[in-house]
Amino acid sequence: MSTLLCKHCAGNIEAEDSSCPHCGIPLPPHHATQKQRHFVLWFVALVLFCFFMMVWLPPDWSPFTGR
Ligand SMILES: [Zn+2]
């Protein structure tokens, strides 16, 4: 499983942990899945952004080809 960082003590916590094993602070339920979903959303947004940029603004390779 993925290892995460505690926001309180910056120790390593597992995605299944309900509380931090280092400082004992309670972790919100599904804290890992929420974070991963956020990451996926940002990744999809970035891919879509790049796709539309290439459609609307085709890259100009002239500085690299010299023509
Ligand atoms: Zn902690």
N, CA, C, O and the ligand as a Tripos MOL2 file, in Angstrom:
@<TRIPOS>MOLECULE
protein
  269   267    68     0     0
PROTEIN
NO_CHARGES

@<TRIPOS>ATOM
      1 N           0.8400   -1.2050    0.0000 N.3       1 MET1
      2 CA          0.0000    0.0000    0.0000 C.3       1 MET1
      3 C           0.8700    1.2470    0.0000 C.2       1 MET1
      4 O           2.0580    1.1940    0.3170 O.2       1 MET1
      5 N           0.2700    2.3470   -0.3540 N.am      2 SER2
      6 CA          1.0170    3.5890   -0.4220 C.3       2 SER2
      7 C           1.2560    4.1430    0.9800 C.2       2 SER2
      8 O           0.4160    4.0090    1.8700 O.2       2 SER2
      9 N           2.4000    4.7580    1.1520 N.am      3 THR3
     10 CA          2.7400    5.3710    2.4210 C.3       3 THR3
     11 C           2.4840    6.8640    2.3450 C.2       3 THR3
     12 O           2.8240    7.5220    1.3620 O.2       3 THR3
     13 N           1.8800    7.3800    3.3950 N.am      4 LEU4
     14 CA          1.5320    8.7970    3.4290 C.3       4 LEU4
     15 C           2.2450    9.4670    4.5900 C.2       4 LEU4
     16 O           2.8640    8.8000    5.4180 O.2       4 LEU4
     17 N           2.1560   10.7770    4.6460 N.am      5 LEU5
     18 CA          2.7780   11.5370    5.7220 C.3       5 LEU5
     19 C           1.7030   12.0980    6.6330 C.2       5 LEU5
     20 O           0.6850   12.6180    6.1760 O.2       5 LEU5
     21 N           1.9500   11.9820    7.9390 N.am      6 CYS6
     22 CA          1.0300   12.5700    8.9120 C.3       6 CYS6
     23 C           1.1520   14.0850    8.8510 C.2       6 CYS6
     24 O           2.2560   14.6290    8.8290 O.2       6 CYS6
     25 N           0.0030   14.7630    8.8240 N.am      7 LYS7
     26 CA          0.0320   16.2260    8.7590 C.3       7 LYS7
     27 C           0.4630   16.8350   10.0860 C.2       7 LYS7
     28 O           0.8320   18.0080   10.1460 O.2       7 LYS7
     29 N           0.4160   16.0370   11.1470 N.am      8 HIS8
     30 CA          0.7110   16.5700   12.4810 C.3       8 HIS8
     31 C           2.1860   16.4230   12.8330 C.2       8 HIS8
     32 O           2.8230   17.3820   13.2680 O.2       8 HIS8
     33 N           2.7390   15.1960   12.6410 N.am      9 CYS9
     34 CA          4.1210   14.9410   13.0400 C.3       9 CYS9
     35 C           5.0100   14.5950   11.8490 C.2       9 CYS9
     36 O           6.2080   14.3720   12.0200 O.2       9 CYS9
     37 N           4.4380   14.5460   10.6380 N.am     10 ALA10
     38 CA          5.1800   14.2610    9.4100 C.3      10 ALA10
     39 C           5.7840   12.8630    9.4140 C.2      10 ALA10
     40 O           6.7380   12.6020    8.6810 O.2      10 ALA10
     41 N           5.2340   11.9450   10.2420 N.am     11 GLY11
     42 CA          5.6890   10.5630   10.2470 C.3      11 GLY11
     43 C           4.9820    9.7680    9.1690 C.2      11 GLY11
     44 O           3.9430   10.1820    8.6540 O.2      11 GLY11
     45 N           5.5510    8.6310    8.8360 N.am     12 ASN12
     46 CA          4.9390    7.7830    7.8140 C.3      12 ASN12
     47 C           3.7170    7.0830    8.3770 C.2      12 ASN12
     48 O           3.7670    6.5230    9.4720 O.2      12 ASN12
     49 N           2.6130    7.1110    7.6310 N.am     13 ILE13
     50 CA          1.3940    6.4150    8.0300 C.3      13 ILE13
     51 C           0.9170    5.5940    6.8490 C.2      13 ILE13
     52 O           1.1540    5.9330    5.6890 O.2      13 ILE13
     53 N           0.2370    4.5020    7.1770 N.am     14 GLU14
     54 CA         -0.3150    3.6450    6.1340 C.3      14 GLU14
     55 C          -1.7220    4.1140    5.7820 C.2      14 GLU14
     56 O          -2.3930    4.7810    6.5690 O.2      14 GLU14
     57 N          -2.1480    3.7420    4.5720 N.am     15 ALA15
     58 CA         -3.4660    4.1780    4.1110 C.3      15 ALA15
     59 C          -4.5770    3.5780    4.9550 C.2      15 ALA15
     60 O          -5.6590    4.1570    5.0620 O.2      15 ALA15
     61 N          -4.3160    2.4020    5.5660 N.am     16 GLU16
     62 CA         -5.3750    1.7440    6.3390 C.3      16 GLU16
     63 C          -5.4390    2.2600    7.7730 C.2      16 GLU16
     64 O          -6.3960    1.9660    8.4880 O.2      16 GLU16
     65 N          -4.4320    3.0290    8.2070 N.am     17 ASP17
     66 CA         -4.4050    3.4770    9.5970 C.3      17 ASP17
     67 C          -5.5620    4.4300    9.8850 C.2      17 ASP17
     68 O          -5.8690    5.3210    9.0920 O.2      17 ASP17
     69 N          -6.1950    4.2200   11.0400 N.am     18 SER18
     70 CA         -7.2480    5.1460   11.4710 C.3      18 SER18
     71 C          -6.6860    6.2210   12.3860 C.2      18 SER18
     72 O          -7.3330    7.2380   12.6330 O.2      18 SER18
     73 N          -5.4550    5.9870   12.8970 N.am     19 SER19
     74 CA         -4.7880    7.0140   13.6920 C.3      19 SER19
     75 C          -3.2890    6.9020   13.4460 C.2      19 SER19
     76 O          -2.7880    5.8420   13.0690 O.2      19 SER19
     77 N          -2.5760    8.0120   13.6640 N.am     20 CYS20
     78 CA         -1.1340    8.0190   13.4120 C.3      20 CYS20
     79 C          -0.4130    7.1510   14.4370 C.2      20 CYS20
     80 O          -0.6140    7.3420   15.6360 O.2      20 CYS20
     81 N           0.4280    6.1940   14.0030 N.am     21 PRO21
     82 CA          1.1600    5.3440   14.9570 C.3      21 PRO21
     83 C           2.2600    6.0990   15.6960 C.2      21 PRO21
     84 O           2.7870    5.5920   16.6860 O.2      21 PRO21
     85 N           2.6170    7.2920   15.2430 N.am     22 HIS22
     86 CA          3.7140    8.0450   15.8610 C.3      22 HIS22
     87 C           3.1960    9.0260   16.9120 C.2      22 HIS22
     88 O           3.6790    9.0290   18.0440 O.2      22 HIS22
     89 N           2.2280    9.8490   16.5520 N.am     23 CYS23
     90 CA          1.7400   10.8600   17.4900 C.3      23 CYS23
     91 C           0.3400   10.5390   17.9960 C.2      23 CYS23
     92 O          -0.1340   11.1740   18.9380 O.2      23 CYS23
     93 N          -0.3330    9.5550   17.3800 N.am     24 GLY24
     94 CA         -1.6260    9.1140   17.8900 C.3      24 GLY24
     95 C          -2.7910    9.9770   17.4700 C.2      24 GLY24
     96 O          -3.9100    9.7670   17.9380 O.2      24 GLY24
     97 N          -2.5580   10.9480   16.5970 N.am     25 ILE25
     98 CA         -3.6450   11.8260   16.1820 C.3      25 ILE25
     99 C          -4.6170   11.0330   15.2940 C.2      25 ILE25
    100 O          -4.1740   10.2810   14.4250 O.2      25 ILE25
    101 N          -5.9150   11.1870   15.4950 N.am     26 PRO26
    102 CA         -6.8790   10.4550   14.6610 C.3      26 PRO26
    103 C          -6.8490   10.9670   13.2270 C.2      26 PRO26
    104 O          -6.7840   12.1720   12.9840 O.2      26 PRO26
    105 N          -6.8970   10.0400   12.2910 N.am     27 LEU27
    106 CA         -6.9030   10.4080   10.8780 C.3      27 LEU27
    107 C          -8.3330   10.3370   10.3580 C.2      27 LEU27
    108 O          -9.0950    9.4650   10.7740 O.2      27 LEU27
    109 N          -8.7050   11.2280    9.4670 N.am     28 PRO28
    110 CA        -10.0630   11.1860    8.9270 C.3      28 PRO28
    111 C         -10.2700    9.9090    8.1220 C.2      28 PRO28
    112 O          -9.3250    9.4170    7.5050 O.2      28 PRO28
    113 N         -11.4760    9.3630    8.1110 N.am     29 PRO29
    114 CA        -11.7300    8.1350    7.3510 C.3      29 PRO29
    115 C         -11.5050    8.3620    5.8680 C.2      29 PRO29
    116 O         -11.8470    9.4130    5.3250 O.2      29 PRO29
    117 N         -10.9260    7.3660    5.2240 N.am     30 HIS30
    118 CA        -10.6520    7.4070    3.7820 C.3      30 HIS30
    119 C          -9.7340    8.5810    3.4340 C.2      30 HIS30
    120 O          -9.8710    9.1860    2.3710 O.2      30 HIS30
    121 N          -8.8030    8.8990    4.3300 N.am     31 HIS31
    122 CA         -7.9000   10.0140    4.0600 C.3      31 HIS31
    123 C          -7.0220    9.7280    2.8590 C.2      31 HIS31
    124 O          -6.6540   10.6430    2.1220 O.2      31 HIS31
    125 N          -6.6800    8.4450    2.6540 N.am     32 ALA32
    126 CA         -5.8010    8.1020    1.5340 C.3      32 ALA32
    127 C          -6.5520    8.1440    0.2190 C.2      32 ALA32
    128 O          -6.0480    8.6920   -0.7610 O.2      32 ALA32
    129 N          -7.7520    7.5730    0.1770 N.am     33 THR33
    130 CA         -8.4900    7.5290   -1.0840 C.3      33 THR33
    131 C          -8.8610    8.9250   -1.5330 C.2      33 THR33
    132 O          -8.8710    9.2120   -2.7300 O.2      33 THR33
    133 N          -9.1710    9.8120   -0.5700 N.am     34 GLN34
    134 CA         -9.4990   11.1790   -0.9470 C.3      34 GLN34
    135 C          -8.3050   11.8420   -1.6070 C.2      34 GLN34
    136 O          -8.4420   12.5490   -2.6060 O.2      34 GLN34
    137 N          -7.1280   11.6060   -1.0350 N.am     35 LYS35
    138 CA         -5.9270   12.2160   -1.5840 C.3      35 LYS35
    139 C          -5.6500   11.6670   -2.9820 C.2      35 LYS35
    140 O          -5.3110   12.4230   -3.8930 O.2      35 LYS35
    141 N          -5.7960   10.3430   -3.1510 N.am     36 GLN36
    142 CA         -5.5200    9.7510   -4.4580 C.3      36 GLN36
    143 C          -6.5200   10.2430   -5.4880 C.2      36 GLN36
    144 O          -6.1590   10.4980   -6.6370 O.2      36 GLN36
    145 N          -7.7910   10.3800   -5.0780 N.am     37 ARG37
    146 CA         -8.7880   10.8690   -6.0290 C.3      37 ARG37
    147 C          -8.4410   12.2880   -6.4670 C.2      37 ARG37
    148 O          -8.5960   12.6380   -7.6370 O.2      37 ARG37
    149 N          -7.9710   13.1040   -5.5230 N.am     38 HIS38
    150 CA         -7.5540   14.4570   -5.8670 C.3      38 HIS38
    151 C          -6.4440   14.4180   -6.9050 C.2      38 HIS38
    152 O          -6.4540   15.1720   -7.8780 O.2      38 HIS38
    153 N          -5.4790   13.5180   -6.6770 N.am     39 PHE39
    154 CA         -4.3430   13.4270   -7.5950 C.3      39 PHE39
    155 C          -4.8180   13.0290   -8.9830 C.2      39 PHE39
    156 O          -4.3730   13.5960   -9.9810 O.2      39 PHE39
    157 N          -5.7290   12.0450   -9.0530 N.am     40 VAL40
    158 CA         -6.2330   11.5880  -10.3480 C.3      40 VAL40
    159 C          -6.9630   12.7180  -11.0550 C.2      40 VAL40
    160 O          -6.8180   12.8970  -12.2650 O.2      40 VAL40
    161 N          -7.7510   13.4830  -10.2990 N.am     41 LEU41
    162 CA         -8.4790   14.6020  -10.8950 C.3      41 LEU41
    163 C          -7.5120   15.6170  -11.4860 C.2      41 LEU41
    164 O          -7.7210   16.0960  -12.6000 O.2      41 LEU41
    165 N          -6.4600   15.9470  -10.7520 N.am     42 TRP42
    166 CA         -5.4800   16.9060  -11.2400 C.3      42 TRP42
    167 C          -4.7600   16.3570  -12.4620 C.2      42 TRP42
    168 O          -4.4620   17.0990  -13.3970 O.2      42 TRP42
    169 N          -4.4800   15.0590  -12.4550 N.am     43 PHE43
    170 CA         -3.7790   14.4470  -13.5870 C.3      43 PHE43
    171 C          -4.6550   14.5010  -14.8340 C.2      43 PHE43
    172 O          -4.1770   14.8520  -15.9120 O.2      43 PHE43
    173 N          -5.9310   14.1560  -14.6940 N.am     44 VAL44
    174 CA         -6.8540   14.1980  -15.8360 C.3      44 VAL44
    175 C          -6.9760   15.6280  -16.3550 C.2      44 VAL44
    176 O          -6.9770   15.8570  -17.5650 O.2      44 VAL44
    177 N          -7.0790   16.5910  -15.4340 N.am     45 ALA45
    178 CA         -7.1870   17.9850  -15.8320 C.3      45 ALA45
    179 C          -5.9410   18.4200  -16.5980 C.2      45 ALA45
    180 O          -6.0360   19.1460  -17.5880 O.2      45 ALA45
    181 N          -4.7820   17.9790  -16.1400 N.am     46 LEU46
    182 CA         -3.5340   18.3550  -16.8100 C.3      46 LEU46
    183 C          -3.4670   17.7580  -18.2100 C.2      46 LEU46
    184 O          -3.0610   18.4380  -19.1520 O.2      46 LEU46
    185 N          -3.8610   16.4900  -18.3570 N.am     47 VAL47
    186 CA         -3.8440   15.8380  -19.6700 C.3      47 VAL47
    187 C          -4.8070   16.5410  -20.6130 C.2      47 VAL47
    188 O          -4.4690   16.8040  -21.7670 O.2      47 VAL47
    189 N          -6.0160   16.8480  -20.1210 N.am     48 LEU48
    190 CA         -6.9960   17.5500  -20.9490 C.3      48 LEU48
    191 C          -6.4630   18.9210  -21.3530 C.2      48 LEU48
    192 O          -6.6230   19.3410  -22.4990 O.2      48 LEU48
    193 N          -5.8290   19.6170  -20.4120 N.am     49 PHE49
    194 CA         -5.2810   20.9400  -20.6910 C.3      49 PHE49
    195 C          -4.2280   20.8540  -21.8040 C.2      49 PHE49
    196 O          -4.2450   21.6530  -22.7410 O.2      49 PHE49
    197 N          -3.3160   19.8830  -21.6980 N.am     50 CYS50
    198 CA         -2.2810   19.7120  -22.7210 C.3      50 CYS50
    199 C          -2.9100   19.3610  -24.0630 C.2      50 CYS50
    200 O          -2.4670   19.8460  -25.1040 O.2      50 CYS50
    201 N          -3.9360   18.5250  -24.0430 N.am     51 PHE51
    202 CA         -4.5910   18.1030  -25.2760 C.3      51 PHE51
    203 C          -5.2010   19.3040  -25.9840 C.2      51 PHE51
    204 O          -5.0110   19.4780  -27.1880 O.2      51 PHE51
    205 N          -5.9290   20.1310  -25.2490 N.am     52 PHE52
    206 CA         -6.5790   21.2810  -25.8670 C.3      52 PHE52
    207 C          -5.5460   22.3150  -26.3070 C.2      52 PHE52
    208 O          -5.7420   22.9900  -27.3180 O.2      52 PHE52
    209 N          -4.4660   22.4450  -25.5710 N.am     53 MET53
    210 CA         -3.4180   23.3810  -25.9700 C.3      53 MET53
    211 C          -2.8030   22.9560  -27.2960 C.2      53 MET53
    212 O          -2.4810   23.8020  -28.1320 O.2      53 MET53
    213 N          -2.6360   21.6330  -27.4980 N.am     54 MET54
    214 CA         -2.0410   21.1530  -28.7430 C.3      54 MET54
    215 C          -3.0180   21.3070  -29.9050 C.2      54 MET54
    216 O          -2.6080   21.5190  -31.0460 O.2      54 MET54
    217 N          -4.3240   21.1970  -29.6070 N.am     55 VAL55
    218 CA         -5.3240   21.3460  -30.6660 C.3      55 VAL55
    219 C          -5.4260   22.8020  -31.0840 C.2      55 VAL55
    220 O          -5.4420   23.1180  -32.2740 O.2      55 VAL55
    221 N          -5.4970   23.6970  -30.0850 N.am     56 TRP56
    222 CA         -5.7060   25.1050  -30.3810 C.3      56 TRP56
    223 C          -4.4120   25.8060  -30.7570 C.2      56 TRP56
    224 O          -4.4070   26.6850  -31.6190 O.2      56 TRP56
    225 N          -3.3140   25.4220  -30.1180 N.am     57 LEU57
    226 CA         -2.0310   26.0630  -30.3840 C.3      57 LEU57
    227 C          -1.0290   24.9910  -30.7950 C.2      57 LEU57
    228 O          -0.2840   24.4880  -29.9540 O.2      57 LEU57
    229 N          -1.0010   24.6350  -32.0840 N.am     58 PRO58
    230 CA         -0.0410   23.6040  -32.5200 C.3      58 PRO58
    231 C           1.3780   24.0550  -32.2110 C.2      58 PRO58
    232 O           1.7300   25.2080  -32.4630 O.2      58 PRO58
    233 N           2.1990   23.1580  -31.6670 N.am     59 PRO59
    234 CA          3.5720   23.5470  -31.3010 C.3      59 PRO59
    235 C           4.3680   23.9760  -32.5230 C.2      59 PRO59
    236 O           4.2990   23.3500  -33.5800 O.2      59 PRO59
    237 N           5.1210   25.0480  -32.3600 N.am     60 ASP60
    238 CA          5.9590   25.5720  -33.4410 C.3      60 ASP60
    239 C           7.3810   25.0510  -33.2360 C.2      60 ASP60
    240 O           8.0840   25.4930  -32.3270 O.2      60 ASP60
    241 N           7.7960   24.1150  -34.0790 N.am     61 TRP61
    242 CA          9.1060   23.4740  -33.8980 C.3      61 TRP61
    243 C          10.2060   24.1920  -34.6670 C.2      61 TRP61
    244 O          11.3310   23.6960  -34.7270 O.2      61 TRP61
    245 N           9.9110   25.3460  -35.2560 N.am     62 SER62
    246 CA         10.9120   26.0050  -36.0810 C.3      62 SER62
    247 C          12.2020   26.3600  -35.3350 C.2      62 SER62
    248 O          13.2710   26.2770  -35.9390 O.2      62 SER62
    249 N          12.1620   26.7510  -34.0490 N.am     63 PRO63
    250 CA         13.4450   27.0480  -33.3560 C.3      63 PRO63
    251 C          14.3370   25.8270  -33.2630 C.2      63 PRO63
    252 O          15.5540   25.9750  -33.1510 O.2      63 PRO63
    253 N          13.7690   24.6060  -33.3050 N.am     64 PHE64
    254 CA         14.5800   23.4050  -33.1570 C.3      64 PHE64
    255 C          15.0340   22.8590  -34.5120 C.2      64 PHE64
    256 O          16.1340   22.3150  -34.6150 O.2      64 PHE64
    257 N          14.2110   22.9930  -35.5460 N.am     65 THR65
    258 CA         14.5660   22.4740  -36.8580 C.3      65 THR65
    259 C          15.3720   23.4830  -37.6600 C.2      65 THR65
    260 O          16.0220   23.1160  -38.6380 O.2      65 THR65
    261 N          15.3380   24.7650  -37.2550 N.am     66 GLY66
    262 CA         16.0980   25.7750  -37.9670 C.3      66 GLY66
    263 C          15.4230   26.2660  -39.2310 C.2      66 GLY66
    264 O          16.0670   26.8880  -40.0760 O.2      66 GLY66
    265 N          14.1220   25.9930  -39.3750 N.am     67 ARG67
    266 CA         13.4430   26.4640  -40.5860 C.3      67 ARG67
    267 C          12.2790   27.3650  -40.2060 C.2      67 ARG67
    268 O          11.5760   27.8680  -41.0820 O.2      67 ARG67
    269 ZN          1.4400   11.8100   13.4530 Zn       68 ZN68
@<TRIPOS>BOND
     1     1     2 1
     2     2     3 1
     3     3     4 2
     4     3     5 am
     5     5     6 1
     6     6     7 1
     7     7     8 2
     8     7     9 am
     9     9    10 1
    10    10    11 1
    11    11    12 2
    12    11    13 am
    13    13    14 1
    14    14    15 1
    15    15    16 2
    16    15    17 am
    17    17    18 1
    18    18    19 1
    19    19    20 2
    20    19    21 am
    21    21    22 1
    22    22    23 1
    23    23    24 2
    24    23    25 am
    25    25    26 1
    26    26    27 1
    27    27    28 2
    28    27    29 am
    29    29    30 1
    30    30    31 1
    31    31    32 2
    32    31    33 am
    33    33    34 1
    34    34    35 1
    35    35    36 2
    36    35    37 am
    37    37    38 1
    38    38    39 1
    39    39    40 2
    40    39    41 am
    41    41    42 1
    42    42    43 1
    43    43    44 2
    44    43    45 am
    45    45    46 1
    46    46    47 1
    47    47    48 2
    48    47    49 am
    49    49    50 1
    50    50    51 1
    51    51    52 2
    52    51    53 am
    53    53    54 1
    54    54    55 1
    55    55    56 2
    56    55    57 am
    57    57    58 1
    58    58    59 1
    59    59    60 2
    60    59    61 am
    61    61    62 1
    62    62    63 1
    63    63    64 2
    64    63    65 am
    65    65    66 1
    66    66    67 1
    67    67    68 2
    68    67    69 am
    69    69    70 1
    70    70    71 1
    71    71    72 2
    72    71    73 am
    73    73    74 1
    74    74    75 1
    75    75    76 2
    76    75    77 am
    77    77    78 1
    78    78    79 1
    79    79    80 2
    80    79    81 am
    81    81    82 1
    82    82    83 1
    83    83    84 2
    84    83    85 am
    85    85    86 1
    86    86    87 1
    87    87    88 2
    88    87    89 am
    89    89    90 1
    90    90    91 1
    91    91    92 2
    92    91    93 am
    93    93    94 1
    94    94    95 1
    95    95    96 2
    96    95    97 am
    97    97    98 1
    98    98    99 1
    99    99   100 2
   100    99   101 am
   101   101   102 1
   102   102   103 1
   103   103   104 2
   104   103   105 am
   105   105   106 1
   106   106   107 1
   107   107   108 2
   108   107   109 am
   109   109   110 1
   110   110   111 1
   111   111   112 2
   112   111   113 am
   113   113   114 1
   114   114   115 1
   115   115   116 2
   116   115   117 am
   117   117   118 1
   118   118   119 1
   119   119   120 2
   120   119   121 am
   121   121   122 1
   122   122   123 1
   123   123   124 2
   124   123   125 am
   125   125   126 1
   126   126   127 1
   127   127   128 2
   128   127   129 am
   129   129   130 1
   130   130   131 1
   131   131   132 2
   132   131   133 am
   133   133   134 1
   134   134   135 1
   135   135   136 2
   136   135   137 am
   137   137   138 1
   138   138   139 1
   139   139   140 2
   140   139   141 am
   141   141   142 1
   142   142   143 1
   143   143   144 2
   144   143   145 am
   145   145   146 1
   146   146   147 1
   147   147   148 2
   148   147   149 am
   149   149   150 1
   150   150   151 1
   151   151   152 2
   152   151   153 am
   153   153   154 1
   154   154   155 1
   155   155   156 2
   156   155   157 am
   157   157   158 1
   158   158   159 1
   159   159   160 2
   160   159   161 am
   161   161   162 1
   162   162   163 1
   163   163   164 2
   164   163   165 am
   165   165   166 1
   166   166   167 1
   167   167   168 2
   168   167   169 am
   169   169   170 1
   170   170   171 1
   171   171   172 2
   172   171   173 am
   173   173   174 1
   174   174   175 1
   175   175   176 2
   176   175   177 am
   177   177   178 1
   178   178   179 1
   179   179   180 2
   180   179   181 am
   181   181   182 1
   182   182   183 1
   183   183   184 2
   184   183   185 am
   185   185   186 1
   186   186   187 1
   187   187   188 2
   188   187   189 am
   189   189   190 1
   190   190   191 1
   191   191   192 2
   192   191   193 am
   193   193   194 1
   194   194   195 1
   195   195   196 2
   196   195   197 am
   197   197   198 1
   198   198   199 1
   199   199   200 2
   200   199   201 am
   201   201   202 1
   202   202   203 1
   203   203   204 2
   204   203   205 am
   205   205   206 1
   206   206   207 1
   207   207   208 2
   208   207   209 am
   209   209   210 1
   210   210   211 1
   211   211   212 2
   212   211   213 am
   213   213   214 1
   214   214   215 1
   215   215   216 2
   216   215   217 am
   217   217   218 1
   218   218   219 1
   219   219   220 2
   220   219   221 am
   221   221   222 1
   222   222   223 1
   223   223   224 2
   224   223   225 am
   225   225   226 1
   226   226   227 1
   227   227   228 2
   228   227   229 am
   229   229   230 1
   230   230   231 1
   231   231   232 2
   232   231   233 am
   233   233   234 1
   234   234   235 1
   235   235   236 2
   236   235   237 am
   237   237   238 1
   238   238   239 1
   239   239   240 2
   240   239   241 am
   241   241   242 1
   242   242   243 1
   243   243   244 2
   244   243   245 am
   245   245   246 1
   246   246   247 1
   247   247   248 2
   248   247   249 am
   249   249   250 1
   250   250   251 1
   251   251   252 2
   252   251   253 am
   253   253   254 1
   254   254   255 1
   255   255   256 2
   256   255   257 am
   257   257   258 1
   258   258   259 1
   259   259   260 2
   260   259   261 am
   261   261   262 1
   262   262   263 1
   263   263   264 2
   264   263   265 am
   265   265   266 1
   266   266   267 1
   267   267   268 2
@<TRIPOS>SUBSTRUCTURE
     1 MET1         2 RESIDUE 1 A MET
     2 SER2         6 RESIDUE 1 A SER
     3 THR3        10 RESIDUE 1 A THR
     4 LEU4        14 RESIDUE 1 A LEU
     5 LEU5        18 RESIDUE 1 A LEU
     6 CYS6        22 RESIDUE 1 A CYS
     7 LYS7        26 RESIDUE 1 A LYS
     8 HIS8        30 RESIDUE 1 A HIS
     9 CYS9        34 RESIDUE 1 A CYS
    10 ALA10       38 RESIDUE 1 A ALA
    11 GLY11       42 RESIDUE 1 A GLY
    12 ASN12       46 RESIDUE 1 A ASN
    13 ILE13       50 RESIDUE 1 A ILE
    14 GLU14       54 RESIDUE 1 A GLU
    15 ALA15       58 RESIDUE 1 A ALA
    16 GLU16       62 RESIDUE 1 A GLU
    17 ASP17       66 RESIDUE 1 A ASP
    18 SER18       70 RESIDUE 1 A SER
    19 SER19       74 RESIDUE 1 A SER
    20 CYS20       78 RESIDUE 1 A CYS
    21 PRO21       82 RESIDUE 1 A PRO
    22 HIS22       86 RESIDUE 1 A HIS
    23 CYS23       90 RESIDUE 1 A CYS
    24 GLY24       94 RESIDUE 1 A GLY
    25 ILE25       98 RESIDUE 1 A ILE
    26 PRO26      102 RESIDUE 1 A PRO
    27 LEU27      106 RESIDUE 1 A LEU
    28 PRO28      110 RESIDUE 1 A PRO
    29 PRO29      114 RESIDUE 1 A PRO
    30 HIS30      118 RESIDUE 1 A HIS
    31 HIS31      122 RESIDUE 1 A HIS
    32 ALA32      126 RESIDUE 1 A ALA
    33 THR33      130 RESIDUE 1 A THR
    34 GLN34      134 RESIDUE 1 A GLN
    35 LYS35      138 RESIDUE 1 A LYS
    36 GLN36      142 RESIDUE 1 A GLN
    37 ARG37      146 RESIDUE 1 A ARG
    38 HIS38      150 RESIDUE 1 A HIS
    39 PHE39      154 RESIDUE 1 A PHE
    40 VAL40      158 RESIDUE 1 A VAL
    41 LEU41      162 RESIDUE 1 A LEU
    42 TRP42      166 RESIDUE 1 A TRP
    43 PHE43      170 RESIDUE 1 A PHE
    44 VAL44      174 RESIDUE 1 A VAL
    45 ALA45      178 RESIDUE 1 A ALA
    46 LEU46      182 RESIDUE 1 A LEU
    47 VAL47      186 RESIDUE 1 A VAL
    48 LEU48      190 RESIDUE 1 A LEU
    49 PHE49      194 RESIDUE 1 A PHE
    50 CYS50      198 RESIDUE 1 A CYS
    51 PHE51      202 RESIDUE 1 A PHE
    52 PHE52      206 RESIDUE 1 A PHE
    53 MET53      210 RESIDUE 1 A MET
    54 MET54      214 RESIDUE 1 A MET
    55 VAL55      218 RESIDUE 1 A VAL
    56 TRP56      222 RESIDUE 1 A TRP
    57 LEU57      226 RESIDUE 1 A LEU
    58 PRO58      230 RESIDUE 1 A PRO
    59 PRO59      234 RESIDUE 1 A PRO
    60 ASP60      238 RESIDUE 1 A ASP
    61 TRP61      242 RESIDUE 1 A TRP
    62 SER62      246 RESIDUE 1 A SER
    63 PRO63      250 RESIDUE 1 A PRO
    64 PHE64      254 RESIDUE 1 A PHE
    65 THR65      258 RESIDUE 1 A THR
    66 GLY66      262 RESIDUE 1 A GLY
    67 ARG67      266 RESIDUE 1 A ARG
    68 ZN68       269 GROUP 0 **** ****
